[in-house]
Amino acid sequence: MAYNPNFNPSFNNNGGGGGGQRYNGGGQGYGNGGGRQGGGGGYNQQQWNDNGGGGPRKRGRDDESQDGNYRRRNNERGDYSSPRRDIRGMGGNSGGGGGYGAQVPQSTLLQKFKDALWQIGNTDEYDPVLEIPILATTVELQFHRDSSLVFEAFRVAVSEIPHKLPVYAALIAFLSLAPSVATPSLASRLDTKPAPVVPGLPSKPAEAGGADGEEAKPAAAATEDVEMKADNEDEAVNIGRLIVEDLTKALQLNLDERKWRSARYLITLFTSLTALPSPEAPLVSSASLVVLLTSFTAVLNEPALRAARGDECVRVVVESLLRLGPSKAGETGGLRDAVQSYLAGRRIDREVFGGETAADLEDKLDILVSTLSTDSPINVDVLPNLFAKLQKPALADAAAAVAQLEPIVLPVVLLPSADLDDVKISSVSPKAQSSGLRGDEGVGYEGVRLYLKLFDDDSVPAVTDASGAVLRSLIFDIIDLYEINRKECATILLALPKFFSPSTFRTPTSSEDGHNWSLENLVVESLLTSLFALPRPRLPSSYYHSLLTELCRLSPQTIAPSLGKCVRKLYAGLGTDDKTGPLVDAEGLRRFAEWFSVHLSNFGFMWGWGDWVLDMDVDTKHPKRVFVERTIELETRLSYFDRVRGTVPDAMLETGVMPDDAPGPEYAYENENHTHAAAAASLLRLMRTKGSIAEVEEELASFQTAIMQEHSLSEAEASVIKRDMTIQTVLSVGSRSFSHFLNVLERYLPLLRTLSPSPSTRLELLTTVSNFWIRNAQFRLIVLDKLLQYRLVDSADLIAYCFAPRGGKTWSDLDLWATLKSTVTTIEGRASASKKRAEGLQMAKDERRERELVGGADAIETDDLDEANAELAGAISQAATVELELTVTIVEVVRQFDTLLATVDKDGWESWWVEGWFREFCRSMAESRLLSRAPVVEGIAKLALKADSTTVAILDSAKAWNEFA
């Protein structure tokens, strides 16, 4: 086939594909190339690629062409390089993509637009004066193609990228300056051309059917369509105003879905737009913003208002007031009074958080509201006014016309009822993609927490500084928002100076004018105080651990010094009352050691332990010594003994903070000099060869008879020895790994139950496990937890074991608290699972009954119905039994702690540990509100606790917190 220079094929966005389309990489007509199933081919390849291919740029050889008149087209560049995979497909067995000239897929173009909007400012050469107008042009072009995509992209940007809100405010204000007119598309221009006149035929257009048999439109109708399309394209729209109007709809949607954080970001954006493009002609009415905020202050008057709900509304109002500035003070007096009145009646009982030592803990909401109470005018000068720096478009008449428009009046919103707070949302917004987030971040209230303060110098903002309050709030939000993507979070935190005023953070070139705060100190303080927040961190502790590690890897020269200062401040405050550092209780020390060990494991376990050697010459229960011992122990769990020991200086090792031997089992019968070593070795061989329970019982019976005769022991005394040897032997067989232990436990579970039928024998079982794993606390915790899960012991046995005054146990051993906490958590999990199972069966029964009533269900067999009813009855009974066990467990823990607090030496460190763990026990009940349940309250009342005891004071504070938060 000869090349036709007048050939002008049309393209589509699909690139290649399998046969049928003449000019789009198919297997017919001009695209013979392809694999076994069509495909391949490409732009005007004709028949030069008969062997298949994917539409490469390389042309066929001249001698392979069917026509010798081949010549290169004028616009063909002759590039013989391999095609890009993302644009031009490859051939193959199932077809391929388009060749040279194939267009970029529409989905790729849409994603590029989203990336352009979401990633503005991500480059080191970021210049908002240049990039915002360019992005505005991109938004205009995309808006006329698909306005819904633009609306969706802005919703995601505002909800997930709060540090760029000033950029988006300037962009929207820029877009609102002049109406935008759509550029006529190629299709519309082609439609307006007159129909071609074929020589020798009448000039009247043919009215015959099309190629597919469809009737052609009458000429008048076609002309009308063209005129209508042209009118639509010439219609001017104010894109900035339309975006704001769509975001107002998103505000109500976020509130309905209880996405309070996203709602706050939207209102923050609206607040910025009350002064843009200019305070005299704003895009959003400030009066309507005040009315909108009044909806949030109205919540503060609800009866029995919980602090979590009230605090969320107050935060929305205060952060908006800070951005409004002093010019609107006259309009916002009522909002200020409502907020301050709420805070005046908001009192936190701090006894459960540490009594007098909790006085230094900070309440973020209290600090935020305090910025409104300062005598000086509110001035938030850290947020840049980017719009003032932009070059206005050269559309003076259009801009003047827009300035005459009335500001957008924000609609009144309806806040969801407090009764729906615990109802899960079944329909959530589509998954967001700006930074790989889930799309459901920020659902629910943030909650009430108390925080430490690590820096008290001018390197971080003062608590009453309005700019500092805005900055701290944003950093906390970013940390919470990007939980799913710690690397992105670390990058954003380190890049924050680009999105604030130049004098906000200290830089090598910064002048003395301005705040000049330390970004590193502020970020590290925010992260560590979030980790140590009481009653619990908002997010899993591992997230804060990994985020701090990522920050140190990205910027070790700046983050590491700030982190080192915080570590030394926290360490200095352990076990002291002289305010040399922030004060933490037993739980704070546990979190500190856990994080510090993980952090050191990521950086070669290197630390200047020698600076703390002199502090080790104290009581073994002193918090500083316990912290060092615990950190080194956790390091060993994360690595291996010799590796960690090599990083600790000899001077520190001489203090005894690290054992001489590696963690391992302590099998007493392994010693050849032991009286019963031979019998234990025989039993060990039998169990290792997987002997049956009958064989083991037979050998144990012979052993018991023998020792009763040889040592003149009673049956009870011989049973104690037999039990101890059997349990230790089982543990020895399973000591090689966790899977070995599970296998031997499941094999000899009936035997162990036979040997431990009573509470006293089960306590002996737990004591034997503790002695066997005395040099490996981690495996001891695993074994105790599995014994509870397999119901070989119950919660009462483990509680008795924890509080039993034997074996040299002390509450400075953090694993003892871990055992108690794990026990309560396991029983609580059982109760929750049993309750859900019973509720599920009851729901299924109700649905079956409803179907029967409406006649939509088939008849159910009597046997099946009886079986379902029996299953439901059994589930309800089991749920009641486990719920009773949970109640008994909680009451028993309270009783044991009360006894211990009354007898422990008040002058020693044991009292500090016991009191701290009881506070943490009460705080751990806050989320499930177990201490406020009627059965638990009645059970504690029967204990007849002394009214002036420490136990009652902490319990009352915990109950008050449950009702408050």
C-alpha positions, 0 to 999 in steps of 0.5 A, a space after each residue: 500500500 502506498 503512503 498517502 500524504 493526505 491521510 489524516 487518521 483520528 486517534 482515541 485515548 485508548 492507545 493500542 488494543 486488539 483488532 477491529 479498529 483501523 487506525 488504533 493499533 488493531 489487527 486490521 487495516 493499517 495495523 497488522 502488527 500484533 501477537 496471537 490475539 491482535 493488538 500491537 500495530 500502531 500509528 500508520 505502521 501499515 504492514 511493516 510489523 508483520 511479526 507482532 510487536 507493540 507499536 515501536 517507533 522503529 519503521 520497517 525496512 524499505 525493502 520489506 514494504 509492499 510499496 517502494 514509494 515509502 518516504 518519511 512523513 514531514 512531522 516524523 522525527 525518526 527516533 528509533 529509541 525504545 518506547 516509554 512503557 507508560 505511554 506506548 504499550 508493548 505487543 505480546 501474546 494478548 495484544 499490545 498498546 499503541 505506537 508512535 503518537 499514542 495519546 496519554 490515557 485519560 486516567 493518567 491525565 486526571 492523576 497528573 492534575 490531582 498531583 499538581 494540586 496536592 504536591 504544590 510546594 513539595 520541591 526545594 525550588 518552591 516559589 508560590 508567586 510563580 506556582 500558584 498562577 500556573 496551578 490556577 491555569 491548570 485548574 481552569 483547564 481541568 474545571 471546564 473538562 470535568 468540574 466534579 474532579 476539581 471539586 473532589 481534588 480540593 476536598 481531599 486537599 483541604 482534608 488531608 494537607 492542612 499545612 498547605 491551607 494558606 496556599 489553597 486559600 490564595 489559589 481559590 482567591 486568585 481563581 475568584 478574581 475573574 470569570 473563566 471562559 472555556 476554550 473551544 474544543 477541537 470537536 466544537 470547532 470541527 462541528 461549526 465548519 460547513 459540510 464539505 461539498 463533493 464535486 458533482 453533487 448538490 450542496 445540500 447535506 445528505 440526510 441519509 443514515 450514517 455508517 451504523 444505520 442511524 438516522 442523521 439529524 435534520 439540518 435545523 436540529 444540528 445547527 441548534 446543537 452547535 449554537 447551544 454548545 457554543 453558548 455553553 463554551 462561551 459562558 463565564 463561570 467564577 471557579 473560585 466561588 464554585 469551589 467554595 460553594 462545593 466545600 460548604 457542602 463537604 462541611 456538612 458531609 464531614 460533620 454527618 460522618 463525624 470527621 471533626 478534624 476535616 470539618 475544622 480544616 474547612 472552617 479554617 479555610 473559610 476563615 482565611 477567605 474572609 479577608 481574601 481577595 481583600 478585607 473590603 471585598 472578601 470571598 466569604 462573609 465574616 458575618 456568616 462565619 460567626 453564625 456558623 461558629 455559633 452552631 458549635 458554641 450552642 453545643 456547649 449548653 447541652 445537658 450532660 455534655 461530655 468533654 470530648 464533644 465540647 472540647 472538639 467544638 471549642 477547638 473549632 471556634 478558637 482556631 477560627 477566632 485566632 485566624 480572624 484577628 483583632 479586626 473582627 473582635 467586635 463580631 466575635 464577643 459572644 463566641 469568646 464568652 461562650 468558650 471561656 464560660 465552658 472552660 471555667 466549668 471544665 475541671 479535671 481531677 488530676 489525682 488519677 494522673 499522679 496527684 501533686 506531680 500531675 500539676 505540671 501536666 498540660 491541657 492543650 485545650 486550656 492552653 489554646 483558650 488562654 491565647 484568647 485571654 491575653 490583654 494584647 491583641 491577637 496577632 497570628 503572624 506565622 501564616 503567610 499572606 501569599 495572595 498579597 504577593 501574587 501578580 493580579 491578572 490583567 483583567 481589570 474590568 472583570 476583577 472590578 465586576 467580581 468585586 461587586 459580587 456579594 460575599 458567599 454566605 456560609 450555610 448554617 450547619 447541623 451538628 450530629 447529636 451526641 446520641 450518635 457518637 458511638 454509632 459507626 458510620 456505614 458509608 464513608 467518603 471514597 478512599 483518598 489518595 493524596 498521600 496514601 491515606 485511608 480516607 477515614 482519618 479524623 473520625 470521632 473526637 480527639 479526646 481529652 489528654 494531659 501532656 508533658 512539657 519538655 522545653 521551657 526556653 524561647 526555642 519553642 513558643 510560649 503557652 500563651 502565644 497565639 502564633 505558637 498555639 496555631 503552630 502546635 495545633 498544626 504539628 499535632 494534626 500532621 502527626 495524627 493524620 499521617 499515621 499510615 505513612 510515617 515517611 511522608 509525615 517525617 518529610 512534611 514535618 521537616 518541610 514546614 518552614 516553606 509554608 510559614 512566614 520566613 521569620 517563624 523558624 530559626 535558620 542559619 540565615 535568619 535575622 534576629 527579628 521574628 520568632 526564630 523558634 527551633 523546628 526540631 525542638 518543637 517537632 520532637 517535643 510534640 512527638 514525645 509528649 504525644 507518646 507520654 500523653 495520659 491516660 493513653 496515646 492517641 495512636 499506637 506507640 510503635 507509630 511514634 517510635 518509627 516516626 522519631 526514627 524516620 526523622 533522625 534518618 532524614 535529618 540526623 544533624 538537627 533532630 538528634 541533638 533535640 532528641 538527646 536533650 529530651 532524653 536527658 530531661 526525661 531521665 533527670 526527672 525520674 524519681 525526683 521532686 526538684 523539678 529538674 525535669 518533667 515528672 513521670 510515673 511508673 507507666 511513663 517510665 515503662 513507655 520511656 524505656 520501651 521507646 528508648 530501647 527501640 530507638 537505640 536498636 535502630 542506631 547501633 545501640 550506641 548511647 553515652 551510658 557512662 554519664 549515668 554510672 554514678 546514678 546507679 549507686 542507689 536502691 535497686 528499686 530507684 526509677 533511674 536504675 530500673 529505667 536503665 536495667 529495663 532499657 538494656 533488657 529490652 535491647 537484648 530482646 531486640 538483638 542478642 546478648 553479646 551484641 548489647 553487652 558490647 555497647 555498655 561500658 565496663 563501669 556500667 556493667 560493674 553496677 549490675 544493671 545487666 546480668 552476666 549470662 544470656 537469657 535462658 531457661 533454668 531447668 533445676 533437674 538438669 544438674 547431675 547433683 540434683 536428687 531427682 536428676 535421673 528420674 527427670 532425665 528419663 521423663 525428658 527423654 519420654 516427652 521428647 519422643 512424644 510419649 503418650 499421656 498414659 505412658 507419662 502418667 505411668 512413669 510419674 506414678 512409679 516415681 512418686 511411689 519410689 520417692 515416698 519409700 526412699 525419702 519417707 514422704 507423704 503423698 502430698 509432699 511427693 505430689 509437690 515434687 512430682 508436679 514440679 518435675 513434670 512442669 519443668 520438664 514440659 517447659 524444658 521440652 518447649 524451651 527451644 522456641 515458641 512453637 515447640 512450647 505450644 506443641 508440647 503444651 497442647 500434647 500434655 494439656 490434660 496431664 497438666 490439668 490433672 496435676 493442677 486441680 485446685 487454686 493452690 496447685 495452680 499457684 504452684 504451677 505459676 510459681 514453677 513457671 516463674 522460677 524456670 524462666 527467671 532469666 527470661 522475663 519475655 518467655 515467662 510472659 508468653 507462657 503465663 499468657 498461654 496458660 490463661 488462654 488455654 484455661 489451664 489457669 484462670 484470672 483469679 490464679 494469676 491475680 493471686 500469683 501477682 500479689 503473692 508475697 513470695 519469690 522476691 517479687 517486687 512491683 519495680 519489675 515491670 513484667 509483673 505489671 505486664 502480667 497483671 495487665 495482660 490478665 485483665 485485658 484477656 478477660 475483657 476481650 473474652 467478655 467483649 467477644 462473648 457479648 458480640 456473639 450473643 448479640 449476633 445470634 439474637 440479631 439473626 433470630 430477630 431477622 428470621 422472625 421478621 421474615 416469617 411475619 412478612 411471609 418472605 421466608 421458607 418454613 424452617 425445620 423444627 430441628 434447625 430452629 431448636 438448634 438455633 435457639 439452643 445456640 443462642 441460649 448457650 451464647 447468652 449464658 456464656 456471655 453472662 458467665 464471662 461478664 461475671 468473671 470480668 467483674 470479679 477480676 476487677 474487684 479483686 484487683 482493687 482489693 489486692 491493691 488496697 491491701 498492698 497500699 495499706 501495708 507497703 512502706 511509705 518511705 520506700 520506692 515500693 510504695 511509689 511503684 504500687 501507687 503508680 501501677 494502681 493509677 495506671 490500672 484505673 486509667 486503663 479502665 477509662 476507655 471501656 468505662 468498666 469502673 462505672 458499670 453497676 456490677 463493678 461499683 456494687 462489688 467495690 462497695 462491698 469491699 468497705 474501703 476506708 474513705 480516707 485511703 489512697 485507694 478511694 481517692 484514686 478510684 473517685 478520681 478515675 470515676 470522675 474522669 470516666 464521667 467527664 471525658 
